[in-house]
C-alpha cells in the first residue's frame, strides 16, 4: 500500500512538472541527447517546438535546421540556420536538398499517426554515416503500472499520458517501431523521473534532489523497463532508400 500511494503522488508530480522546458538534471533526455551529438555537426531537429534543444546545439557550434508546426519566432529561430514550418503528418515533410549528420526526433513520434512515413523521410535526409536520435516516454513506468492496478488510466494535458499522444510505447515496442523503419540500434539510454520539477524551485537544484536523482538512476540502470521515465535511442540506417 505505501508503494501504491507513492506511485499516485509521483503521477501527480509528473503532471504538474511535465512542462516543455529544458530539463537540467544530468541524466535528463535533453542532456543525454546533447551528449550523443558531436560539436559542429549538422542537425535536423524534427518537432523542435520553440527550440529547447536548438539553442544548446547552437552553443556547441552545430548548424541546426528546425522543423515544426509552430509559427516562426525570432526568440527561437535565431538559434537555427533555418526554420521550416510543416505539419509533421504531411506527405512531403523534410528538406531533401541537404543531408544531416544527426536527426533528432525527441518526444515526437508518439504524437503522430503516420510515424513510419516520418521515419522514412528521416532516412532520406540522413548522411551516409548519420544517426537518428529518438526519444519517448515509457508507459510501463512503475507509476502507471500501479495506477492500472486501481483502474486508473487518465489522460492529461502534459506528461506521458498527454492527451495529444496517439500511441504509447514501452521500451520494447519503441525499439521495434524504429527497427521496423529500417534502422539498427547503436545505443540505448534511459532517464530518471525529473525530480527537479517535482520540488519547489528553491530546492530543485539542491543537493538532496541531486542525490535522489542519482539513486533513482541506479534503479533505472538495474531495471529500466520498470523505472525508466524515458528511453533514448541512437540508431543508424540498415538499408538503402
C-alpha positions in Angstrom: 0.0 0.0 0.0 2.7 2.6 0.8 4.3 1.9 -2.7 0.9 2.4 -4.3 0.4 5.7 -2.5 3.9 6.8 -3.6 3.1 6.0 -7.2 -0.1 8.0 -7.1 1.8 11.0 -5.6 4.5 10.8 -8.2 2.0 10.7 -11.0 0.5 14.0 -9.7 4.0 15.5 -9.7 4.7 14.3 -13.3 1.5 16.0 -14.5 2.5 19.2 -12.8 6.1 19.1 -13.9 5.8 18.0 -17.5 6.3 21.4 -19.0 8.2 21.6 -22.2 11.2 23.4 -21.0 14.8 22.3 -20.7 15.3 19.6 -18.1 18.5 20.4 -16.2 19.4 17.3 -14.4 22.5 15.5 -15.6 20.5 12.4 -16.8 17.6 14.2 -18.4 16.7 13.3 -22.0 17.9 16.8 -23.1 21.3 16.5 -21.6 21.8 12.9 -22.8 20.7 13.8 -26.3 23.2 16.6 -26.4 26.0 14.2 -25.2 25.3 12.0 -28.2 25.9 14.8 -30.8 29.4 15.9 -31.9 30.2 19.6 -31.8 30.0 21.3 -35.1 27.7 18.7 -36.7 24.7 19.4 -39.0 21.5 18.7 -37.1 17.9 18.5 -38.2 15.6 19.0 -35.1 12.2 17.5 -36.1 9.4 18.6 -33.8 11.8 21.2 -32.4 8.9 23.2 -30.8 10.3 26.5 -29.5 14.0 25.4 -29.7 14.5 23.8 -26.3 17.4 21.8 -27.8 18.3 24.0 -30.7 19.8 26.8 -28.6 22.1 24.4 -26.8 23.1 22.8 -30.1 24.0 26.3 -31.4 26.3 26.8 -28.4 28.0 23.6 -29.4 28.7 25.1 -32.9 26.1 22.9 -34.6 24.3 24.0 -37.7 20.6 23.5 -36.9 17.6 23.3 -39.1 14.3 23.1 -37.2 11.0 21.7 -38.3 7.7 22.1 -36.6 4.2 23.5 -37.0 4.8 26.4 -34.7 4.8 29.9 -36.3 8.4 31.1 -36.7 9.5 33.4 -33.9 12.9 35.2 -33.5 13.0 34.0 -29.9 13.9 30.5 -31.0 14.6 30.7 -34.8 17.7 32.9 -34.2 19.5 29.8 -32.9 18.9 28.0 -36.2 20.3 28.1 -39.7 16.7 27.9 -40.9 13.3 27.0 -39.6 10.7 25.1 -41.7 7.1 25.3 -40.7 5.5 21.9 -41.5 2.7 19.7 -40.4 4.5 16.6 -39.2 1.8 14.4 -40.6 2.2 15.9 -44.1 3.3 13.7 -47.1 6.2 16.0 -48.1 8.0 16.9 -44.9 11.8 17.3 -44.7 14.3 19.4 -46.7 15.7 16.9 -49.3 18.3 19.3 -50.6 20.5 18.8 -47.6 21.8 15.8 -45.7 22.4 15.8 -41.9 24.9 14.2 -39.5 22.1 13.9 -37.0 18.3 14.0 -37.0 16.6 14.5 -33.6 13.1 13.2 -33.0 12.7 14.0 -29.3 9.3 13.1 -27.9 7.5 13.5 -31.2 6.8 10.0 -32.6 4.1 9.3 -30.0 2.1 12.3 -31.3 2.0 11.0 -34.9 -0.3 8.5 -36.6 1.9 8.3 -39.7 5.2 7.6 -37.8 6.6 5.2 -40.4 6.3 7.9 -43.1 8.2 10.4 -41.0 10.9 7.8 -40.2 11.3 7.1 -44.0 11.6 10.9 -44.5 14.3 11.0 -41.9 16.2 8.1 -43.6 16.1 10.1 -46.8 17.9 13.1 -45.3 20.5 11.4 -43.1 24.1 11.5 -44.3 25.5 8.0 -45.1 27.2 7.8 -41.7 24.5 9.8 -39.9 22.4 9.0 -36.9 18.8 9.4 -35.8 18.3 10.1 -32.1 14.8 9.5 -31.0 13.2 9.5 -27.5 9.8 8.8 -26.0 8.2 8.2 -22.6 7.9 4.7 -21.0 4.3 3.8 -20.4 5.4 0.8 -18.4 6.9 3.1 -15.7 6.1 1.7 -12.3 3.8 4.7 -11.7 1.4 3.7 -14.5 1.5 0.1 -13.6 0.3 0.9 -10.1 -2.4 3.2 -11.4 -3.7 0.4 -13.6 -4.0 -1.8 -10.5 -6.6 0.6 -9.2 -8.3 1.0 -12.5 -6.9 4.5 -13.5 -5.6 5.5 -16.9 -6.4 9.1 -17.1 -5.1 11.2 -20.0 -3.7 14.6 -19.0 -2.7 17.9 -20.6 1.0 17.1 -20.3 3.3 14.1 -19.5 3.5 10.5 -20.7 -0.3 10.4 -20.7 -0.6 13.6 -22.7 -4.0 13.7 -24.4 -2.3 14.5 -27.7 -0.5 11.2 -27.8 -1.9 8.8 -30.3 0.5 5.9 -29.4 2.1 4.9 -26.1 5.3 3.0 -26.0 7.1 0.6 -23.8 10.9 0.3 -24.2 10.5 -2.8 -26.3 7.7 -1.5 -28.6 9.6 1.8 -29.2 12.7 -0.2 -30.3 10.5 -2.3 -32.6 8.9 0.8 -34.1 12.3 2.2 -35.0 13.8 -1.1 -36.3 10.7 -1.7 -38.5 11.6 1.6 -40.3 15.0 0.1 -41.3 17.2 1.3 -38.5 19.5 -0.6 -36.2 20.1 0.5 -32.7 23.6 1.7 -31.8 23.0 2.9 -28.3 20.2 2.9 -25.7 19.9 5.4 -22.8 17.3 5.9 -20.1 16.3 8.8 -18.0 15.0 9.1 -14.4 11.9 10.9 -13.3 12.6 14.6 -13.4 12.7 15.2 -9.7 13.9 18.8 -10.2 10.4 19.5 -11.5 8.7 17.9 -8.5 10.1 20.1 -5.8 9.7 23.9 -5.3 12.2 26.0 -7.2 14.3 26.8 -4.1 15.1 23.0 -3.7 15.1 22.0 -7.4 18.9 22.4 -7.8 19.8 21.4 -4.3 22.0 18.5 -3.1 19.0 16.4 -1.9 17.4 16.4 -5.3 20.7 15.6 -6.9 21.2 12.6 -4.6 17.6 11.4 -5.1 18.1 11.6 -8.9 21.4 9.7 -8.7 19.8 7.0 -6.5 16.9 6.6 -8.8 19.1 6.5 -11.9 20.8 3.5 -10.3 17.4 1.8 -10.1 16.9 2.7 -13.8 20.1 1.0 -14.8 19.1 -2.1 -12.9 15.6 -2.4 -14.2 14.9 0.1 -17.0 11.6 -1.4 -18.1 10.2 -0.7 -14.6 11.9 2.6 -13.6 13.0 4.5 -16.8 10.9 7.6 -17.4 12.1 7.9 -21.0 14.1 5.9 -23.4 16.6 7.5 -25.9 17.7 5.5 -29.0 20.7 6.4 -31.2 20.2 4.5 -34.5 21.7 4.2 -38.0 20.2 3.0 -41.3 20.5 -0.7 -42.1 19.2 -0.4 -45.7 19.4 2.0 -48.6 16.4 4.0 -49.6 
